[in-house]
Amino acid sequence: MDRSMLEAFGRRVRIGMVGGGADSVIGRTHLIAMRADGLCEVVAGAMSVDPTIAKASGRQELLAPDRIYTDWRDMLEKEAARPDRIDAVVVATPPRLHFPVAKAFLEKGFDVLSEKPLTHDLAEARSLADVVRSTGRIFCLAHCYTGYPMVRQARALVEAGSIGKVRLIDGEFSIGTAGVALEPDDPAKRHWRFRPDQEGKAGLLGEAGSHAYHMASYITGLHAVSVSALMATYAPRREVFDNAYITAKFDGGAHGRLWYSYVAAGNDHGLTIKIYGETGSLVWWQEEGEILWQKPMGKPAIRHARGYEGMASDVEAVTRIREGHPEGYLLAFANLYRLFAQAIMARHLGRPHLPFLASLPSVEDGVKGMAFIEAATLSNEQGGAWTKVSS
């Protein structure tokens, strides 16, 4: 990475966090990822809805006392008035807060990196996309697995026609660890994703499913036009769906199937994508994320590995370490922050910034993901009937 832009910018990009404190599942990952390249520093935060945890989390991150907030609205108003205000906010809250927080910060002139799914529902997603367009701010959706170099290599191979026209798409996010496969004895100890009052019975589609569907679209460039979905609940005492099978028809004539699960007992993570074209296939498994397998029809398999010469330029731009030294999940996540921060700095310096955003998950990607979730939910309510995905 050329660090001359950081030198010209003269400081690190100032980040504020809403959510992501000590009581957050994903917060620590964000904090590590944003610091990996030394382009960002967190300087302000309303890091929990619990005031005690918010204050403790801010102190533990060595935030200045006057920039530790217990309410994101207070943070918004006070940061907007500071001469050294934050450049961007990270939204790492449950999905119900994604829309109001992101909207408010965008309208105050801040850039936003938000956790997925984009919003609570499709109507909010469309409204947020309008806000991003009207404000002209930079927005990134944290579909972190697109930061893996081999995911980008898969996309480049599809674009180059290396497996011919895509016919079949098979994606899954099938988790089976005790933390998600079992319900706690005390319902009060449930994580919010297993509470129906938070994201409804079909919250699985946003929490796990949005990643698998986005990966399918990111790699192939295709989007679902209709779906047939069947969801079920297996864990005793659970009140939300914990397994979903979705069959999808994609534009361009491709067909696909997507499996999302919290009860695939024995699976650790399970994110896998398989793409079948006219002349060959691609297979990528997150737990061995350094490797992409390409299998031409009737020929030996080709093993693509991160770090070697000859990869697509989009791959080389997010590769840090030479071959044989795994980078893994945290640096894949960090690639989103690297490109996000570079876009912010480039725009501030009057340099072209859109190239840094070209491969990042966008608000439009988030809208398409929410349209898919809405259609799948409606299909399940109708016993798996084919349901059109809103354009």
Secondary structure, DSSP 8 states (H G I E B T S, - for coil): --THHHHHH-S-EEEEEEE-STT-SSHHHHHHHHHTTSSEEEEEEE--SSHHHHHHHHHHTT--GGGB-SSHHHHHHHHHT-TT--SEEEEES-GGGHHHHHHHHHHTT-EEEE-SSSSSSHHHHHHHHHHHHHHT--EEE--GGGGSHHHHHHHHHHHTTTT-SEEEEEEEEE---HHHHS--SSGGG--GGG-HHHH-TTTHIIIIIHHHHHHHHHHH---EEEEEEEEE--STT--S--EEEEEEEEGGG-EEEEEEES--TT-S---EEEEEESSEEEEEEGGGTTEEEEEETTS--EEEETT-TT--HHHHTT--S-TTS--HHHHHHHHHHHHHHHHHHHHHTTS--HHHHTTS--HHHHHHHHHHHHHHHHHHHTTS--EE---
